[in-house]
């Protein structure tokens, strides 16, 4: 069974091979249990 979380995140860091997304605090505890797992991420950039 798949689990889906939908939230807005902030890009907080970019290095040559990694991008770090910062989820809102209410999702951080929920996502902590998946640390180290590969997950699928869909990124939608809306025009400013």
C-alpha positions as CSV (number, residue, x, y, z in Angstrom):
1,X,0.0,0.0,0.0
2,X,1.3,3.4,-0.9
3,X,1.3,6.4,1.5
4,X,0.9,9.9,-0.1
5,X,1.8,13.2,1.6
6,X,1.1,16.5,-0.1
7,X,2.8,19.7,1.2
8,X,4.7,22.7,0.1
9,X,8.4,22.6,0.8
10,X,11.3,25.0,0.7
11,X,14.5,24.3,-1.2
12,X,17.1,25.0,1.5
13,X,20.3,23.8,0.0
14,X,21.8,22.9,-3.3
15,X,25.2,21.3,-3.9
16,X,26.5,19.9,-7.1
17,X,24.8,16.6,-6.6
18,X,22.0,17.1,-4.1
19,X,19.0,19.3,-3.5
20,X,17.6,19.5,0.1
21,X,13.9,20.1,0.5
22,X,12.6,21.3,3.9
23,X,9.0,20.1,4.6
24,X,6.7,21.9,7.1
25,X,7.1,21.0,10.7
26,X,3.8,19.0,10.8
27,X,5.2,16.6,8.2
28,X,8.7,16.2,9.6
29,X,7.7,13.7,12.3
30,X,5.6,11.7,9.8
31,X,8.5,11.6,7.3
32,X,11.2,10.8,9.9
33,X,10.3,7.1,9.9
34,X,11.3,6.9,6.2
35,X,14.8,8.3,6.7
36,X,17.2,6.5,4.3
37,X,14.5,5.1,2.1
38,X,14.1,6.0,-1.5
39,X,10.9,7.8,-2.2
40,X,9.2,9.2,-5.3
41,X,8.9,13.0,-5.3
42,X,6.8,15.1,-7.7
43,X,7.9,18.7,-7.8
44,X,5.6,21.4,-9.3
45,X,6.9,24.9,-9.7
46,X,4.2,27.5,-10.1
47,X,5.0,30.8,-11.8
48,X,5.7,33.7,-9.5
